[in-house]
Each structure stands twice: as C-alpha cells, then as structure tokens.
Amino acid sequence: MTILVLTALRSELSPERAPDGVEVVFGGVGKINTTIATTTALLARKPSLVVNYGTCGRINPRLHGLLEIAEVIQRDMMAMPLAPRGVTPLSDEDSVLTSGHGNAVCGTGDSFVTASDPWLTENRVDVVDMELFAIARVCKHFGVAWRAFKFITDGADDTAHDDWTANVAGGEDLFWNVLTRDVLGRV
C-alpha cells in the first residue's frame, strides 16, 4: 500500500519524519500548483491513499488544533449568476467533496483570508485553506481515496499573516502522531 502525503510547503512538514510506506510530496501554494503536483504524483506513484496535511485559518471560533476534514468546497468559485457561489458553472461535478472521515468543513480558495466573510459562516465552513479542494477533485477524478488534516494557525483575520508565520510548524508532531496511529494503525 502506497500512501502519499501532499502538503504545500516544507515549512509545514518535514519529509524525513515520514513513516515507512509514506512518501511526502510538496505541491506549492494554491489550487493550480496543487492540481499539477497531485496529478503528477498520482500518475507516477499510483497511491492507494492520498493524505493532505496543511495549515488553515479558523472560521469557527470553537475549533483549534488539528482537525480531520470531512467536506471541502471552493470558497472562491464565484460565477454568479451562472451558478451559486461555490458551484462551478456548466459542470456536472460535485461542488462538495467528501472524504468519509472527520467532521470539519474546509473552504478552499486562492486567497489568504484576512477578514470576515459571512458566506463562509452561512455555509458551515469551519476552516479555510488554499489547496484541499484541488487535491480532493484530482483524487476523485482518478478514483483514489483521500483524507485531510488541517492545523489551525490563525483566526483568518487582520493578524492572520503574522499568526500563520508564528504557528506554521506547530501541527507537525500532531499530524505525524495521528497519521501513524489512526491512518496507518501503528502504535
């Protein structure tokens, strides 16, 4: 069984810590970079599972730490009036992608969130990132299972950049522990 861990940046995750049978791939920031990296990795390595680890901004004030993501949407697909926000117009593809694990909702977009957006709250978005929807969409296209873990680094507010910079590496130990214990089933 080959497992790929996809993450954006080396500052988020040290590949040297990957357990046996797990390979780390860095995709870069944003949906286009991530789509290219995910597609390339899936075609070359043919994994049985893709696990995304990354940092995120918090929308739901009750959440903190490391979360497993159940659903992901595109928070920046805005082609109104052709389709509602979050829905790709003129497409039969699902606008909500589900992992089958966890309980948090992530909104992916090509912007670093630094201000309140009522649409996110209205649509039950718990956290925001810049890569997961692309990973989940590519995995669905190629029929590969995916899971995602996000570490909350900031409050998606006017101090988000400084908070992200200070906390970007804070979830690495949590992630490797959860991956080893809960995903790989190793003690």
SULPEKA-V524854 format. One line per field, one symbol per residue. phi: phi as a letter, one per 30 degrees, with the letter a starting at -180 (. if undefined). A space follows every 10 residues. Layout:
phi->???
This chain:
phi->.cccccbdbd ddacddddde ibccbccicj ddedddddde ddddchddac ccbacacccd ddcaicbccc bbbcdcdbcd cdadejcddh bcddcbccdi bibcccccad acdbadbeed ddchddbbbb beeddddded ecicdbbbbb cdcachbdce dddeedcecd cededddded dccdicc
